[in-house]
Amino acid sequence: MFVLEWCEFCWSARKRFNALGVAYRSIDLDSVEYQLGDLGGRLRLALRGKSGMLSISQIFVGGELLGGCNELFGAYADGRLAMLLRAQGIEQAETPALDPTILAPVWLHSRG
């Protein structure tokens, strides 16, 4: 997945994969490593050309774009994520049913 270090939605995507026990590769486009020579900026342009998406995070499973954090949570909720991972030979940990919105940035939670 291509993410930003400071982005709460990117943190939420990481939390989702961690909760499932699924290993992932995180390319932090705004990290010091990717600031050198504007590599992160150049990668964002290339990603935009491949995906048509302006926003980050961009999450790929088996080389295919799943989408961003919201799409990840939707794919988890409807079972599509498990199917995509299985197709890549990746089994997710058995976890109790989890409302993915609790992993979303706190400011998105209802204030009731």
N, CA, C and O atoms as CSV, one atom per row, in Angstrom:
chain,resi,resn,atom,element,x,y,z
A,1,MET,N,N,0.835,-1.174,0.000
A,1,MET,CA,C,0.000,0.000,0.000
A,1,MET,C,C,0.876,1.231,0.000
A,1,MET,O,O,1.946,1.258,0.608
A,2,PHE,N,N,0.407,2.236,-0.685
A,2,PHE,CA,C,1.085,3.522,-0.754
A,2,PHE,C,C,0.327,4.452,0.179
A,2,PHE,O,O,-0.872,4.675,0.015
A,3,VAL,N,N,1.045,4.993,1.162
A,3,VAL,CA,C,0.416,5.759,2.229
A,3,VAL,C,C,1.246,6.988,2.562
A,3,VAL,O,O,2.318,7.212,1.999
A,4,LEU,N,N,0.722,7.778,3.491
A,4,LEU,CA,C,1.427,8.922,4.044
A,4,LEU,C,C,1.581,8.693,5.544
A,4,LEU,O,O,0.652,8.223,6.201
A,5,GLU,N,N,2.735,9.021,6.080
A,5,GLU,CA,C,3.005,8.786,7.501
A,5,GLU,C,C,2.040,9.525,8.409
A,5,GLU,O,O,1.674,9.002,9.461
A,6,TRP,N,N,1.623,10.711,8.041
A,6,TRP,CA,C,0.820,11.558,8.915
A,6,TRP,C,C,-0.684,11.354,8.750
A,6,TRP,O,O,-1.460,11.948,9.498
A,7,CYS,N,N,-1.110,10.549,7.812
A,7,CYS,CA,C,-2.522,10.427,7.444
A,7,CYS,C,C,-3.271,9.453,8.350
A,7,CYS,O,O,-2.890,8.287,8.459
A,8,GLU,N,N,-4.326,9.924,8.995
A,8,GLU,CA,C,-5.105,9.077,9.894
A,8,GLU,C,C,-5.810,7.939,9.159
A,8,GLU,O,O,-5.998,6.865,9.731
A,9,PHE,N,N,-6.200,8.151,7.915
A,9,PHE,CA,C,-6.832,7.083,7.148
A,9,PHE,C,C,-5.812,5.986,6.831
A,9,PHE,O,O,-6.139,4.800,6.830
A,10,CYS,N,N,-4.582,6.400,6.565
A,10,CYS,CA,C,-3.511,5.423,6.327
A,10,CYS,C,C,-3.236,4.628,7.591
A,10,CYS,O,O,-3.001,3.421,7.527
A,11,TRP,N,N,-3.263,5.296,8.742
A,11,TRP,CA,C,-3.084,4.591,10.018
A,11,TRP,C,C,-4.192,3.563,10.185
A,11,TRP,O,O,-3.948,2.450,10.652
A,12,SER,N,N,-5.416,3.938,9.800
A,12,SER,CA,C,-6.563,3.032,9.932
A,12,SER,C,C,-6.410,1.808,9.044
A,12,SER,O,O,-6.767,0.701,9.447
A,13,ALA,N,N,-5.884,1.995,7.842
A,13,ALA,CA,C,-5.657,0.859,6.942
A,13,ALA,C,C,-4.631,-0.086,7.548
A,13,ALA,O,O,-4.802,-1.304,7.497
A,14,ARG,N,N,-3.573,0.463,8.119
A,14,ARG,CA,C,-2.571,-0.381,8.775
A,14,ARG,C,C,-3.188,-1.159,9.937
A,14,ARG,O,O,-2.923,-2.349,10.111
A,15,LYS,N,N,-4.026,-0.464,10.739
A,15,LYS,CA,C,-4.686,-1.126,11.869
A,15,LYS,C,C,-5.540,-2.302,11.392
A,15,LYS,O,O,-5.575,-3.350,12.037
A,16,ARG,N,N,-6.227,-2.124,10.262
A,16,ARG,CA,C,-7.090,-3.194,9.736
A,16,ARG,C,C,-6.256,-4.421,9.396
A,16,ARG,O,O,-6.596,-5.533,9.801
A,17,PHE,N,N,-5.163,-4.230,8.653
A,17,PHE,CA,C,-4.312,-5.360,8.290
A,17,PHE,C,C,-3.669,-5.980,9.532
A,17,PHE,O,O,-3.575,-7.204,9.634
A,18,ASN,N,N,-3.231,-5.152,10.465
A,18,ASN,CA,C,-2.640,-5.684,11.696
A,18,ASN,C,C,-3.647,-6.505,12.483
A,18,ASN,O,O,-3.299,-7.564,13.006
A,19,ALA,N,N,-4.893,-6.038,12.579
A,19,ALA,CA,C,-5.932,-6.759,13.309
A,19,ALA,C,C,-6.213,-8.109,12.656
A,19,ALA,O,O,-6.590,-9.061,13.340
A,20,LEU,N,N,-6.035,-8.196,11.351
A,20,LEU,CA,C,-6.265,-9.444,10.630
A,20,LEU,C,C,-5.030,-10.339,10.600
A,20,LEU,O,O,-5.097,-11.480,10.144
A,21,GLY,N,N,-3.907,-9.823,11.085
A,21,GLY,CA,C,-2.672,-10.603,11.049
A,21,GLY,C,C,-2.125,-10.772,9.646
A,21,GLY,O,O,-1.448,-11.757,9.352
A,22,VAL,N,N,-2.416,-9.811,8.779
A,22,VAL,CA,C,-1.986,-9.875,7.381
A,22,VAL,C,C,-0.750,-8.992,7.197
A,22,VAL,O,O,-0.775,-7.796,7.487
A,23,ALA,N,N,0.326,-9.603,6.713
A,23,ALA,CA,C,1.544,-8.838,6.431
A,23,ALA,C,C,1.298,-7.964,5.202
A,23,ALA,O,O,0.589,-8.359,4.276
A,24,TYR,N,N,1.884,-6.794,5.211
A,24,TYR,CA,C,1.725,-5.866,4.094
A,24,TYR,C,C,2.998,-5.058,3.939
A,24,TYR,O,O,3.816,-4.974,4.855
A,25,ARG,N,N,3.150,-4.472,2.780
A,25,ARG,CA,C,4.272,-3.564,2.546
A,25,ARG,C,C,3.705,-2.160,2.478
A,25,ARG,O,O,2.786,-1.884,1.707
A,26,SER,N,N,4.254,-1.286,3.284
A,26,SER,CA,C,3.800,0.097,3.367
A,26,SER,C,C,4.872,1.008,2.778
A,26,SER,O,O,5.998,1.064,3.271
A,27,ILE,N,N,4.507,1.709,1.730
A,27,ILE,CA,C,5.419,2.682,1.125
A,27,ILE,C,C,4.943,4.056,1.567
A,27,ILE,O,O,3.942,4.572,1.071
A,28,ASP,N,N,5.676,4.641,2.509
A,28,ASP,CA,C,5.317,5.929,3.086
A,28,ASP,C,C,5.892,7.052,2.222
A,28,ASP,O,O,7.058,7.426,2.353
A,29,LEU,N,N,5.053,7.570,1.347
A,29,LEU,CA,C,5.510,8.505,0.319
A,29,LEU,C,C,6.059,9.815,0.882
A,29,LEU,O,O,6.816,10.507,0.201
A,30,ASP,N,N,5.692,10.158,2.100
A,30,ASP,CA,C,6.177,11.402,2.696
A,30,ASP,C,C,7.326,11.173,3.683
A,30,ASP,O,O,7.743,12.102,4.375
A,31,SER,N,N,7.834,9.951,3.750
A,31,SER,CA,C,8.942,9.654,4.669
A,31,SER,C,C,10.220,10.306,4.164
A,31,SER,O,O,10.333,10.675,2.995
A,32,VAL,N,N,11.172,10.439,5.068
A,32,VAL,CA,C,12.462,11.038,4.710
A,32,VAL,C,C,13.075,10.308,3.518
A,32,VAL,O,O,13.606,10.937,2.602
A,33,GLU,N,N,13.000,8.991,3.534
A,33,GLU,CA,C,13.568,8.186,2.451
A,33,GLU,C,C,12.989,8.582,1.088
A,33,GLU,O,O,13.720,8.651,0.100
A,34,TYR,N,N,11.694,8.837,1.034
A,34,TYR,CA,C,11.042,9.148,-0.245
A,34,TYR,C,C,11.021,10.635,-0.557
A,34,TYR,O,O,10.580,11.030,-1.636
A,35,GLN,N,N,11.494,11.474,0.375
A,35,GLN,CA,C,11.629,12.899,0.092
A,35,GLN,C,C,12.863,13.174,-0.753
A,35,GLN,O,O,12.906,14.155,-1.496
A,36,LEU,N,N,13.864,12.313,-0.642
A,36,LEU,CA,C,15.099,12.494,-1.399
A,36,LEU,C,C,14.811,12.457,-2.892
A,36,LEU,O,O,14.257,11.483,-3.402
A,37,GLY,N,N,15.189,13.519,-3.587
A,37,GLY,CA,C,14.973,13.593,-5.024
A,37,GLY,C,C,13.500,13.624,-5.393
A,37,GLY,O,O,13.138,13.347,-6.536
A,38,ASP,N,N,12.644,13.961,-4.424
A,38,ASP,CA,C,11.192,14.002,-4.618
A,38,ASP,C,C,10.652,12.674,-5.131
A,38,ASP,O,O,9.715,12.648,-5.930
A,39,LEU,N,N,11.241,11.569,-4.673
A,39,LEU,CA,C,10.792,10.251,-5.099
A,39,LEU,C,C,9.319,10.027,-4.750
A,39,LEU,O,O,8.565,9.481,-5.555
A,40,GLY,N,N,8.913,10.446,-3.554
A,40,GLY,CA,C,7.513,10.291,-3.152
A,40,GLY,C,C,6.574,11.040,-4.082
A,40,GLY,O,O,5.528,10.512,-4.458
A,41,GLY,N,N,6.932,12.268,-4.461
A,41,GLY,CA,C,6.119,13.056,-5.383
A,41,GLY,C,C,6.039,12.422,-6.757
A,41,GLY,O,O,4.981,12.403,-7.386
A,42,ARG,N,N,7.159,11.906,-7.214
A,42,ARG,CA,C,7.177,11.251,-8.530
A,42,ARG,C,C,6.360,9.961,-8.516
A,42,ARG,O,O,5.679,9.639,-9.490
A,43,LEU,N,N,6.435,9.221,-7.397
A,43,LEU,CA,C,5.620,8.010,-7.269
A,43,LEU,C,C,4.131,8.349,-7.238
A,43,LEU,O,O,3.320,7.622,-7.810
A,44,ARG,N,N,3.765,9.452,-6.571
A,44,ARG,CA,C,2.351,9.863,-6.542
A,44,ARG,C,C,1.844,10.153,-7.947
A,44,ARG,O,O,0.720,9.786,-8.291
A,45,LEU,N,N,2.667,10.811,-8.764
A,45,LEU,CA,C,2.268,11.068,-10.149
A,45,LEU,C,C,2.083,9.774,-10.926
A,45,LEU,O,O,1.129,9.629,-11.690
A,46,ALA,N,N,2.997,8.839,-10.727
A,46,ALA,CA,C,2.889,7.543,-11.409
A,46,ALA,C,C,1.648,6.792,-10.935
A,46,ALA,O,O,0.951,6.180,-11.745
A,47,LEU,N,N,1.365,6.830,-9.634
A,47,LEU,CA,C,0.169,6.182,-9.095
A,47,LEU,C,C,-1.094,6.792,-9.686
A,47,LEU,O,O,-2.028,6.077,-10.048
A,48,ARG,N,N,-1.117,8.117,-9.780
A,48,ARG,CA,C,-2.279,8.786,-10.365
A,48,ARG,C,C,-2.508,8.312,-11.796
A,48,ARG,O,O,-3.647,8.098,-12.210
A,49,GLY,N,N,-1.423,8.151,-12.546
A,49,GLY,CA,C,-1.536,7.655,-13.913
A,49,GLY,C,C,-2.053,6.225,-13.975
A,49,GLY,O,O,-2.793,5.874,-14.893
A,50,LYS,N,N,-1.671,5.398,-13.008
A,50,LYS,CA,C,-2.097,3.992,-13.002
A,50,LYS,C,C,-3.519,3.836,-12.488
A,50,LYS,O,O,-4.305,3.076,-13.052
A,51,SER,N,N,-3.852,4.554,-11.418
A,51,SER,CA,C,-5.126,4.338,-10.738
A,51,SER,C,C,-6.195,5.369,-11.089
A,51,SER,O,O,-7.390,5.096,-10.973
A,52,GLY,N,N,-5.765,6.544,-11.515
A,52,GLY,CA,C,-6.718,7.630,-11.730
A,52,GLY,C,C,-7.133,8.301,-10.432
A,52,GLY,O,O,-7.929,9.239,-10.453
A,53,MET,N,N,-6.607,7.838,-9.299
A,53,MET,CA,C,-6.955,8.393,-7.986
A,53,MET,C,C,-5.973,9.484,-7.595
A,53,MET,O,O,-4.766,9.350,-7.800
A,54,LEU,N,N,-6.499,10.564,-7.032
A,54,LEU,CA,C,-5.643,11.626,-6.517
A,54,LEU,C,C,-5.262,11.380,-5.064
A,54,LEU,O,O,-4.201,11.809,-4.611
A,55,SER,N,N,-6.123,10.697,-4.346
A,55,SER,CA,C,-5.926,10.547,-2.902
A,55,SER,C,C,-4.991,9.387,-2.572
A,55,SER,O,O,-4.789,8.459,-3.356
A,56,ILE,N,N,-4.442,9.491,-1.385
A,56,ILE,CA,C,-3.610,8.453,-0.793
A,56,ILE,C,C,-4.295,8.132,0.522
A,56,ILE,O,O,-4.613,9.073,1.250
A,57,SER,N,N,-4.531,6.973,0.860
A,57,SER,CA,C,-3.862,5.735,0.586
A,57,SER,C,C,-4.379,5.091,-0.706
A,57,SER,O,O,-5.521,5.286,-1.123
A,58,GLN,N,N,-3.482,4.320,-1.311
A,58,GLN,CA,C,-3.845,3.478,-2.436
A,58,GLN,C,C,-3.351,2.080,-2.092
A,58,GLN,O,O,-2.155,1.843,-1.923
A,59,ILE,N,N,-4.299,1.172,-1.994
A,59,ILE,CA,C,-4.019,-0.177,-1.516
A,59,ILE,C,C,-4.193,-1.155,-2.663
A,59,ILE,O,O,-5.227,-1.183,-3.330
A,60,PHE,N,N,-3.161,-1.954,-2.877
A,60,PHE,CA,C,-3.163,-2.948,-3.940
A,60,PHE,C,C,-3.102,-4.337,-3.312
A,60,PHE,O,O,-2.386,-4.555,-2.335
A,61,VAL,N,N,-3.852,-5.262,-3.875
A,61,VAL,CA,C,-3.809,-6.668,-3.459
A,61,VAL,C,C,-3.496,-7.471,-4.708
A,61,VAL,O,O,-4.260,-7.461,-5.673
A,62,GLY,N,N,-2.374,-8.162,-4.682
A,62,GLY,CA,C,-1.971,-8.946,-5.850
A,62,GLY,C,C,-1.749,-8.083,-7.085
A,62,GLY,O,O,-1.990,-8.527,-8.207
A,63,GLY,N,N,-1.290,-6.855,-6.882
A,63,GLY,CA,C,-1.026,-5.959,-8.000
A,63,GLY,C,C,-2.242,-5.223,-8.530
A,63,GLY,O,O,-2.114,-4.380,-9.418
A,64,GLU,N,N,-3.423,-5.527,-7.999
A,64,GLU,CA,C,-4.660,-4.883,-8.434
A,64,GLU,C,C,-5.104,-3.865,-7.396
A,64,GLU,O,O,-5.060,-4.132,-6.195
A,65,LEU,N,N,-5.529,-2.707,-7.860
A,65,LEU,CA,C,-5.964,-1.647,-6.963
A,65,LEU,C,C,-7.261,-2.032,-6.260
A,65,LEU,O,O,-8.264,-2.333,-6.907
A,66,LEU,N,N,-7.231,-2.018,-4.941
A,66,LEU,CA,C,-8.439,-2.193,-4.145
A,66,LEU,C,C,-9.098,-0.837,-3.943
A,66,LEU,O,O,-10.322,-0.718,-3.998
A,67,GLY,N,N,-8.288,0.176,-3.712
A,67,GLY,CA,C,-8.792,1.530,-3.465
A,67,GLY,C,C,-8.093,2.107,-2.259
A,67,GLY,O,O,-6.957,1.749,-1.947
A,68,GLY,N,N,-8.785,3.008,-1.583
A,68,GLY,CA,C,-8.243,3.633,-0.396
A,68,GLY,C,C,-8.774,2.965,0.866
A,68,GLY,O,O,-9.265,1.837,0.830
A,69,CYS,N,N,-8.667,3.674,1.970
A,69,CYS,CA,C,-9.076,3.139,3.270
A,69,CYS,C,C,-10.562,2.782,3.285
A,69,CYS,O,O,-10.932,1.715,3.773
A,70,ASN,N,N,-11.408,3.650,2.762
A,70,ASN,CA,C,-12.848,3.360,2.761
A,70,ASN,C,C,-13.163,2.105,1.965
A,70,ASN,O,O,-13.987,1.293,2.385
A,71,GLU,N,N,-12.516,1.941,0.828
A,71,GLU,CA,C,-12.729,0.742,0.014
A,71,GLU,C,C,-12.211,-0.503,0.737
A,71,GLU,O,O,-12.817,-1.572,0.650
A,72,LEU,N,N,-11.099,-0.366,1.446
A,72,LEU,CA,C,-10.574,-1.475,2.241
A,72,LEU,C,C,-11.594,-1.906,3.284
A,72,LEU,O,O,-11.870,-3.096,3.432
A,73,PHE,N,N,-12.154,-0.941,4.006
A,73,PHE,CA,C,-13.131,-1.257,5.041
A,73,PHE,C,C,-14.388,-1.878,4.430
A,73,PHE,O,O,-14.957,-2.814,4.993
A,74,GLY,N,N,-14.819,-1.358,3.282
A,74,GLY,CA,C,-15.979,-1.929,2.606
A,74,GLY,C,C,-15.719,-3.351,2.154
A,74,GLY,O,O,-16.586,-4.216,2.282
A,75,ALA,N,N,-14.522,-3.601,1.621
A,75,ALA,CA,C,-14.160,-4.946,1.162
A,75,ALA,C,C,-14.066,-5.908,2.337
A,75,ALA,O,O,-14.395,-7.086,2.197
A,76,TYR,N,N,-13.628,-5.429,3.482
A,76,TYR,CA,C,-13.616,-6.271,4.684
A,76,TYR,C,C,-15.050,-6.612,5.087
A,76,TYR,O,O,-15.377,-7.769,5.348
A,77,ALA,N,N,-15.897,-5.586,5.133
A,77,ALA,CA,C,-17.274,-5.765,5.609
A,77,ALA,C,C,-18.069,-6.724,4.734
A,77,ALA,O,O,-18.872,-7.504,5.245
A,78,ASP,N,N,-17.855,-6.677,3.412
A,78,ASP,CA,C,-18.660,-7.535,2.533
A,78,ASP,C,C,-17.979,-8.866,2.192
A,78,ASP,O,O,-18.505,-9.649,1.401
A,79,GLY,N,N,-16.799,-9.119,2.794
A,79,GLY,CA,C,-16.117,-10.402,2.597
A,79,GLY,C,C,-15.205,-10.449,1.385
A,79,GLY,O,O,-14.514,-11.445,1.167
A,80,ARG,N,N,-15.193,-9.388,0.597
A,80,ARG,CA,C,-14.376,-9.371,-0.617
A,80,ARG,C,C,-12.885,-9.357,-0.294
A,80,ARG,O,O,-12.093,-9.946,-1.029
A,81,LEU,N,N,-12.490,-8.695,0.793
A,81,LEU,CA,C,-11.074,-8.651,1.165
A,81,LEU,C,C,-10.557,-10.060,1.444
A,81,LEU,O,O,-9.490,-10.436,0.958
A,82,ALA,N,N,-11.301,-10.835,2.215
A,82,ALA,CA,C,-10.878,-12.213,2.518
A,82,ALA,C,C,-10.722,-13.003,1.222
A,82,ALA,O,O,-9.774,-13.775,1.076
A,83,MET,N,N,-11.640,-12.816,0.287
A,83,MET,CA,C,-11.581,-13.523,-0.990
A,83,MET,C,C,-10.355,-13.089,-1.798
A,83,MET,O,O,-9.671,-13.928,-2.383
A,84,LEU,N,N,-10.078,-11.787,-1.830
A,84,LEU,CA,C,-8.908,-11.284,-2.566
A,84,LEU,C,C,-7.608,-11.800,-1.957
A,84,LEU,O,O,-6.683,-12.178,-2.676
A,85,LEU,N,N,-7.547,-11.813,-0.638
A,85,LEU,CA,C,-6.343,-12.306,0.041
A,85,LEU,C,C,-6.161,-13.800,-0.199
A,85,LEU,O,O,-5.051,-14.254,-0.481
A,86,ARG,N,N,-7.246,-14.567,-0.088
A,86,ARG,CA,C,-7.170,-16.002,-0.333
A,86,ARG,C,C,-6.675,-16.298,-1.735
A,86,ARG,O,O,-5.905,-17.237,-1.937
A,87,ALA,N,N,-7.108,-15.505,-2.709
A,87,ALA,CA,C,-6.679,-15.703,-4.100
A,87,ALA,C,C,-5.170,-15.509,-4.239
A,87,ALA,O,O,-4.569,-16.003,-5.193
A,88,GLN,N,N,-4.556,-14.796,-3.300
A,88,GLN,CA,C,-3.113,-14.576,-3.301
A,88,GLN,C,C,-2.397,-15.549,-2.366
A,88,GLN,O,O,-1.190,-15.439,-2.150
A,89,GLY,N,N,-3.148,-16.499,-1.813
A,89,GLY,CA,C,-2.549,-17.478,-0.902
A,89,GLY,C,C,-2.338,-16.948,0.495
A,89,GLY,O,O,-1.519,-17.478,1.246
A,90,ILE,N,N,-3.074,-15.899,0.855
A,90,ILE,CA,C,-2.919,-15.272,2.171
A,90,ILE,C,C,-4.176,-15.535,2.981
A,90,ILE,O,O,-5.280,-15.167,2.579
A,91,GLU,N,N,-3.994,-16.173,4.120
A,91,GLU,CA,C,-5.113,-16.400,5.026
A,91,GLU,C,C,-5.050,-15.361,6.125
A,91,GLU,O,O,-3.987,-15.089,6.684
A,92,GLN,N,N,-6.187,-14.790,6.422
A,92,GLN,CA,C,-6.237,-13.822,7.513
A,92,GLN,C,C,-6.527,-14.541,8.818
A,92,GLN,O,O,-7.125,-15.616,8.827
A,93,ALA,N,N,-6.105,-13.949,9.904
A,93,ALA,CA,C,-6.338,-14.529,11.224
A,93,ALA,C,C,-7.828,-14.543,11.510
A,93,ALA,O,O,-8.568,-13.661,11.075
A,94,GLU,N,N,-8.254,-15.557,12.246
A,94,GLU,CA,C,-9.641,-15.593,12.695
A,94,GLU,C,C,-9.800,-14.513,13.750
A,94,GLU,O,O,-9.140,-14.541,14.789
A,95,THR,N,N,-10.666,-13.577,13.479
A,95,THR,CA,C,-10.907,-12.499,14.429
A,95,THR,C,C,-12.400,-12.406,14.670
A,95,THR,O,O,-13.199,-12.745,13.797
A,96,PRO,N,N,-12.774,-11.952,15.843
A,96,PRO,CA,C,-14.200,-11.746,16.073
A,96,PRO,C,C,-14.708,-10.679,15.109
A,96,PRO,O,O,-13.941,-9.838,14.640
A,97,ALA,N,N,-15.991,-10.720,14.823
A,97,ALA,CA,C,-16.581,-9.697,13.951
A,97,ALA,C,C,-16.199,-8.335,14.502
A,97,ALA,O,O,-16.351,-8.067,15.694
A,98,LEU,N,N,-15.710,-7.496,13.639
A,98,LEU,CA,C,-15.193,-6.198,14.061
A,98,LEU,C,C,-15.783,-5.133,13.172
A,98,LEU,O,O,-15.664,-5.197,11.949
A,99,ASP,N,N,-16.421,-4.154,13.785
A,99,ASP,CA,C,-16.940,-3.021,13.034
A,99,ASP,C,C,-15.742,-2.185,12.601
A,99,ASP,O,O,-15.070,-1.589,13.442
A,100,PRO,N,N,-15.465,-2.134,11.294
A,100,PRO,CA,C,-14.268,-1.439,10.852
A,100,PRO,C,C,-14.258,0.047,11.183
A,100,PRO,O,O,-13.194,0.667,11.192
A,101,THR,N,N,-15.416,0.624,11.452
A,101,THR,CA,C,-15.432,2.062,11.745
A,101,THR,C,C,-14.708,2.388,13.048
A,101,THR,O,O,-14.284,3.528,13.240
A,102,ILE,N,N,-14.555,1.405,13.960
A,102,ILE,CA,C,-13.819,1.712,15.190
A,102,ILE,C,C,-12.336,1.916,14.918
A,102,ILE,O,O,-11.620,2.460,15.758
A,103,LEU,N,N,-11.867,1.483,13.747
A,103,LEU,CA,C,-10.469,1.696,13.372
A,103,LEU,C,C,-10.271,3.009,12.628
A,103,LEU,O,O,-9.138,3.420,12.377
A,104,ALA,N,N,-11.371,3.668,12.276
A,104,ALA,CA,C,-11.300,4.924,11.531
A,104,ALA,C,C,-10.800,6.036,12.445
A,104,ALA,O,O,-10.811,5.898,13.669
A,105,PRO,N,N,-10.361,7.144,11.840
A,105,PRO,CA,C,-9.927,8.273,12.674
A,105,PRO,C,C,-10.999,8.659,13.689
A,105,PRO,O,O,-12.189,8.654,13.375
A,106,VAL,N,N,-10.576,8.989,14.894
A,106,VAL,CA,C,-11.483,9.265,16.005
A,106,VAL,C,C,-12.469,10.372,15.661
A,106,VAL,O,O,-13.631,10.295,16.059
A,107,TRP,N,N,-12.045,11.386,14.943
A,107,TRP,CA,C,-12.920,12.512,14.657
A,107,TRP,C,C,-14.091,12.122,13.759
A,107,TRP,O,O,-15.035,12.898,13.614
A,108,LEU,N,N,-14.047,10.927,13.149
A,108,LEU,CA,C,-15.168,10.458,12.336
A,108,LEU,C,C,-16.232,9.740,13.159
A,108,LEU,O,O,-17.353,9.552,12.687
A,109,HIS,N,N,-15.894,9.336,14.386
A,109,HIS,CA,C,-16.844,8.593,15.215
A,109,HIS,C,C,-17.982,9.514,15.628
A,109,HIS,O,O,-17.789,10.715,15.815
A,110,SER,N,N,-19.171,8.936,15.767
A,110,SER,CA,C,-20.325,9.737,16.162
A,110,SER,C,C,-20.129,10.239,17.585
A,110,SER,O,O,-19.481,9.595,18.410
A,111,ARG,N,N,-20.691,11.371,17.841
A,111,ARG,CA,C,-20.578,11.983,19.172
A,111,ARG,C,C,-21.966,11.981,19.815
A,111,ARG,O,O,-22.656,13.001,19.852
A,112,GLY,N,N,-22.347,10.831,20.309
A,112,GLY,CA,C,-23.702,10.732,20.822
A,112,GLY,C,C,-23.813,10.587,22.235
A,112,GLY,O,O,-24.922,10.496,22.761
